[in-house]
């Protein structure tokens, strides 16, 4: 009986002797000799490889080959059932948007329409209703892992009283806190943040490069740059030992400036500070098929970053490449993880692990969708209600329900792509939002394949 190849295997030739194989379903990453791979691909006779007696039985154990095609489908379904069982034990995140307003006018912002929303602030009535919804519904059904502040910009002078009440609620209920802020006013909130710092997992603040680049991208509506104000806020936060995570939104405009940002951060002594972290995040847009802001293909950005990292290897250790979804499982495995579970859903929004309370009275589950009631999963004003039909559009979307995903080799690490993009562009939840996994992986192994071989051979 001949062996049947997995439909979820990716391979890349590294040099004349070796290739790297990766099975997206089992998470296996292996080095294989090219002459053996050629035989398996049918370039020479592969009929000699029989189940049980074939010298490549290890590849059967690793999920690259099966005794019959039905075995892989059975494994896919079994892992899906187990994955859903584990999901029931995961905590959820409650998110508050104190306002839809933002004091910056960033070039690539996906929330520009929010400033036109009539419901711009969480008032006393909205906050009271939101707390009641949390106490009477969310707490009874879920474990709350984190309360997060989001926006718009949550830390504005006008929102200070609201922010204090949310933090007080978190402290009273012993719930961890995270805050997504542009950082302009973060230092002015230290009187509220400091008493709760033991519960604050992080304040995420965006810095897009050295001063001249950052100020070009992240400026006030007057055109003035925000760099100096943000640097002052970071200094205050670190002085008070509050966990501060700097996020660098990176694209082709600022990728070449990471060395300058690295040298600046290093000169401040922040890299040695126990409360400081820094990471990269890709600039993306899932809201339209005609994005005005120039966003390059992922593999083009990856190529550029690797060029920068090759010049200064310390940058790759600091920033890593986890922002590229196709590389996350590869990086985990090569850095010592025993295995990587398949990804049946794209994100936590699919799983309704976010309950986002917004000024318009609606509850959302995707941060990019706030202000768009058509995709809200419920409301808390004028009365509390969960929209079951709209909720199911998120929860039923997985690679098991998307017909085009079932035979895609990358489906188990893709999860079907962004559900919000599918709902906006295709007007339903049944279209995959495909990303260029093949090109990203090919680019990565082109530049880092030899390094992986040297590490494991």
N, C-alpha and C positions, 0 to 999 in steps of 0.2 A: 504493500500500500504506500503510495507516494505521500509526501508531506504537502501541506497547503500553506502558502505564505499569509501572514497577517495583513489585513488591509490598513493597519495603522503604523506601519514601519517607515521610518525615514532613514536614509543613509547618505553619507557624503564621503567621497574619495579624498583622503588627506595627502597621500603621497603615492609613490609607485608601488609600495608594499601594503599599505594599510588603509582601511576605511573605518568610519565610525557609524555604528548603527544605533538607532534609538526607537524603541517601541513606545508610542504615545499612550497606549492603554495600560501597559504594565509598568511603565516608567523606566524600563531597562535601558541602560546605555552601555554599549560594548564596542570593543575594538575587534575587527575581523580582517583577516588577510584578503587581499583583493582577488586572488585566484579562487579562493573558496566562495567569495561573494559572487564572482562571475558564474561559477557552476550553479549556484543557487538561483541566479537570475535567468538561467537557461542559455547562457552563452556557450556552455558546454553541456554535456549530458548531465541531467540532475536526477535521472531515474534510479541511480544507485543509492540515493538517500532514502532509506526505508525506515519507517517508524520502528523504534525499539533497537534497531541495529545500526542506525546511521551514526557516523562519527560526530555529527553535529547535534547530538541529542540535547546538549546544553541550550541550544537555540530554541528548542521546543519548550524546555523548562522556563526559559526567559520570555516566552510569548511571541517569538518571531515566526514560529511555524506551528501548525496544528495537525493532528491526525485526520481531522475532518473539519470543514468550514463551520459546522454548527457549534463546535467547541468554543470558538471565539465569541460568537453571538451569545452563548450561554454565560461566558465570563463577563461580557459587557453588561448583561442584565443583572447578574449577581452583584457586581461591584456597584451598580446603580442603586440597588435595593439597600446595600450596606451603607452607601454614601448618604442616602436619605435618612437612614436611622440615626447616623451621627449628627445630621443637621438639627435634629430635634433637640439635641443637648446644647447647641451653641447659643450663647447669649445674644441679645439684640442691642442695637444702639438707638437711643432716643436723641434726635437732633432738634435744636431750636434755632430758628432764624429770627433773631430779634428785629431785623429790618431787611427789606429788599434794597435799601439804599447803599451805595458805596461811595467813598470819598475819592477814589482813584478812577482813572479812565484808561485802563490798560489796553494795549494795542490788540491783544488776542482774546479778550474777555468773551466768554460765551453767555454772560448774563446781562448784556447791555439792555435788553428789553425790560428787565425788571424795574429799572428806574421809572418806567412809564406806568407801572402797576399802581392802581389807586390805593390798594391796601399795603402801605409801606412800612408800618411798624407794629410790633406786638404791644398792645396796650394792656392795661390791668385786666380787662374782661377776657381778652384772648389768653393771657397767661393763666388765669384762674381756670378757664375751661380746659386748657391743655394739661395742667396738673391733674385735674379731675379725670380726664381721659386716661392718663397714665396710671393713676391710682386704681381706677375702676375696670380698666380693660387690659392694658399692657402688663401691669404687674401680676395680674391673675393668670395670665397665659404664658408669660415669658420671664426669663431671667434678664434683667437689664445689666449689661456689662459696662456701658459708658453713656454719659450724657455729653453731647457735643454742641458747641456753638458754631454756627455757620452763617452765611449770608448770601448776598449783599456783604457788607462789612459789619460783623457783630459788635466790634468795639468802637462805637462812636460816642461822643459826649451825650447825645440824647438817649442812648440805649443803656447808660450806666446803671440806672435803677433796675431795669429789666434784667441785665446781666447779673447783678447782685442777687436778685431773687432766684434766678436759675441756679447760681452757684450755691446759695444757701439751701435750696432744695436738694441739690446733689450731696452736700455735706450732711444734711439731716438724714438722708437715706443711705449714706455711705456708698455712693456710686462714683466711680472714676470719672474724671472730667478731661475733655480735650477741646481745644479751641482752634478754629481755622480763621486766621486773621491776616490782613496785609501788614500788620505790625506798626502802622503809623502812630496809633494811639495806645499801643499796648503798655508802654511805660506809665501812662496816666491811670491805668487800672491796677497798679501794683497794690494799692490799699485794699482792693477786693481780692486780688489773686493771692497775695502772700499768706493770709490766714488759711487758705484752702490748698496750699502748695503740695501737701502730702498726698492729695487726691488728684492732682493735675498730672496726667500722663504726658501731655505736651501742649505747647502753643506752637502751631505751625505758622511760620512766617516766610513769605516768598522774597527771595533776593535773586535777581536774574543775571548777576554778573558784577563786574566792577562798576564804579559810579556812573561813568559815561554811558555804558550799555544799559544798566538798570534804569537810569532816568529817561532813556529814550523809550523804554517799553512800559514802565510803571510810573506814571506821572499823574499829578492832580489835574483837574479840569482846567485850571489856569495855564497848564503847560509846565508848571514847576515840577522838578523831580522829587521823588520821595526817599531817596537813598539816605540822606543824613538823618531824617526823622526815624527811619527804621533802624539804622545802626545804633542810635541813641536808645531806642526801645530794647534792642537785644542786650546792650550793655546793662541796662537796669534789670532786666529779667535774670540774666546770669549772675549779677551781683547779689540778687535775692534768691539764688539757687532754685529757680523755676525752670523746669524742663523746657528747652527751646529747640525746636526742629526747624532748620532752614530748608526750604524747598526751592530748588532751582528749576524753573520751567524752561526747558531747553529745546531749541530748534536750531536750524542752520544759521540763524542770525547771531546767536550768542555761543554756540558750541565751541568756537575757536577761542573764546575768552575765558574758558574755565581755568586755565593756568593762572591768569591774573586774579580771578576770584579766589582760587586756592591760596595764592601768595598773600592776598589781603587777609583772608580768614586766619591763616597761619600767623601772620604778623600780629594779630589781635590776641593770640593765645587761646582762641576759642577751641581749637582742635583738641587741646589737652583738658578742656573744662568738662567735668563729669556730667553736666546738665545740658551739653550741647551736642546736636547731631546735624548732619547735612546730607541731602540726597537729591538726586535728579528726578525729574518727571517730564515726560514728553508733553509738548503742547499738542492738544488734540481738539477735534470738533466733531461731535456726533449729531449735531442738530440740523445739518443741511447737506445737500449734495453739491452745493455751490458756495463753499466757504470763501469768504473774502480774504481772510488772513492767509498768507502763503504757508501751507504746511507741506513739508517734503515727505516722501515715502520713508517708512521706518528704516529700510535697509540703507538708504542714502545717509540718514542721520547716524546710523550705527557705524558706517564706514568712516564718517567724519570724526566721531568720538574715538574710535580705535586709533585713528591717525594722531589725535591729540594725546591719547594715553600712551602710545608708543614713544612719544617724545618725553613724557614724564610719567613713568610707571606708577608713581605714588597716587596719581589721580584715579587709576582704575581700582586701587585698593580702597580708596575713599568713596568714590561715587558708584563703582560697580556698574552693572548693566541690567539690573532687575527691572528697569522700566519697560524693557522689551518683553512682552508676554511670551513669545516663542522661546525665550532663553531661560526663563525662570526655573523650569524643571531641570534643564541641563546644568545650570549653575548650582542648583541644590545637590544634584547627584555628584557632580565633580568636586563639590566642597564637603562631601562626606555623608550626605543624607542616605539612609538605608533604602528608602523607596519614596516615590512621589505618587500620590493618588490622582486618578484622572479627574478632569474638571468637566462635570456634566452641565453646569450652569456657568454663565459668563461672570456674574458678579453678585455681590450681596443684595443688590436691588432685586434680582431674580428671586431671591430667597426670602424677601420681605424681612431682612435683618436690619433695616433702617426704617424708623418712623420719624418723618421730618415734619415738624409743626411750623407752619408758615403764617405770616400776617394776614393772608387772605382767608384764613379759616380752614384751609384744606390740609390733609396729611398726604405727604408724598413718600416714595421709597427710593427715588433716584435723585441725587443732588443736582444733576443737570436738568431735571425735569421741573424743578420748583417754579411756580408761577404759571404752570400750564394745567389747569383743572381737568382737561380732557384725559390726562393720564394719572390723576390723583387716585390713591387707593382708599381714601375716606375723607371725612371732615370732622372737625370737633366743634364747629359753630355753624349755624345757631344751635345745633344739637349734634351729639356724637353719632357717627355712622361709618361703617366700613363698607365700601362698594365691592361686593364679592365678585361681580363680573369683571370689573377692571383689575381687581387684585389678582384674579386667576390669569390674566394676560401676562403677568410677570411670572407667576409661580409655575405655570405649565410650560414655559418656554425653556427647553433644554435640548441637548443634542439628540435625545431620544424622540422628541416631538418634531424636530426639523428634518424633513425628509432629505434635503440636500446635504445634511451633515453626516448622515449615517455611514456613508462610505468615504468620507473625507479623512485622509490619514491624520490630519491635525485636529480633528474634532475633540478628542479627549483632553487636549490642553488648551483649546480655544473656548469651548463652552457655547459656541454659536454666535459669538460676537455681541456687540452692544444691543440690548433689547430696546433701549430708547431710540436708537438710530433706526431700528427696524420699524418701530411704531410711527416715527415721524416721516421717514422717507417712503416706506412701503405701505403705511397706513394699517399695518397689522403686526402680529408678533411671530409670523411664520416664515419670515425671510432671514437667513443667516446674514450677519454683517461681517463679511470676510476680510481678513487682514492678510498681508503678504508674508505668511509664515515661511514659505519656501525660500524666498529671497533673504529674509533675515537670518535664518539658520545657515544658508549657504555662505552668506557674508561672514557670519561669526566663525564658522569652521575654516573658512579660507584664511582667516587671520589668527585664529586661536587653536586650530586643530592640532598643529604640531606640539603646542604647549601641553595639550591634554594627553597626547600620545606619550610624551616624555614623562608625564606625571604617573602614568599607569602601566607603562610597559616595563 
